Amino acid sequence: MTNSERALQLLGLVRRAGKLVTGESFVLAAVRDGSAKLVLLASDVGQSNQKQFRDKTTSYHVELNESFSKDQLSTAIGAARTVIAITDAGFARKLQQLLA
């Protein structure tokens, strides 16, 4: 099993633990209020959304990862989403280690 497969499995665990924020407006709010520790943006999202989330995460100093496609993220969490945020520092750190 590759590290990216492990990372996708970890996303399912994060969702079940209730430490995941999904949906564009909710993720933006989590970035603004400081609760988002890591944002995962689908690699195949539109350019306007890419710019919006890149700019927002950069200005609020939140790590942004674009390693997975929309299908991969959606399958991992069981819902169709293009952007998700992890609100737990431990889960975010482990995911970053797997994706490094």
N, C-alpha and C positions, 0 to 999 in steps of 0.2 A: 504494500500500500504506500503510495507516494504521500509526501507532506501536504500537497494540495488536497488530496482526498481526505486526509486526516483533518485538515482545516474545515472542509465542508461538513464533515461529521460533527466537528466541534460546534459549528453554527447551529445545528439541530439541538445540541445540548444547551447552548446558550438560550435558544428560544424557549425550550422547556423550563429553564431556570428563571425565565421572566426577565432576562437582562438584555433584551433586544428591543430596539425601536425600529418600526418599519413605516414606510410611506414618506414621501418627500417633505411634506410640511412638518411632520413629527420629527424627522431627522434634523431638519434645519432648526427647529425649536430646541432639540437636545444639544446641538452644537452651540447655539447661542447661550443656553443656560449652563453650559459646562458639564452636563451629565454624560455627553458622548465622549468615550475614550478612544474609539476607533470607528471610522466610517468606511463601509464597503460599498463602492459604486460599481455597477455593472460596466464592463469594458465596452459593451455595445450600445450604450445609452446615447441619446442625441447630444450634439455639441453644446446646445444652450444649457442643458442640465449638467454636462461636464464642467463647463465654465462656472456655473453657479456654485456647484459643490466644491470645486477646486479653490475658488476664491474664498468661500465661506470657511472652509476648513483651514486654509492658510492663515486667514486673518484671526481666527480663534485658536490657532496652534493645536489643531486636532489632526491626528494621523489619518491619511486617506489611502485606501488601497483599491486598485482597479484590476485585480488579478483574475476575477471570475466574470463569466458572461451572465446575462439576465437569467438564462435557463438554469445555470448552475446554482446561482443564488436562490432562485425560486424553488428549485428541487430541494435544496438543503434545508430551507425553513418551512416548506410546505405551503407557501403562498406566493403568488406572482408579485414580485417586487424588483425594482431596479436599484434601490438604495436602502441600506440598513445601517444602523448604528449599534455598537455594543456599549453598554453603560457600566460594565464591570471591569475594573482595571486588570484583575487577574486573568479573565478570559481574553481581554484585548492583548495582554502581554503574550499569552500562550499562542494566540493566533498569529501575532507578528513574528514570533520565533519560528512557527511552522512555515510561514510565507517568506522568510528571509533567505 
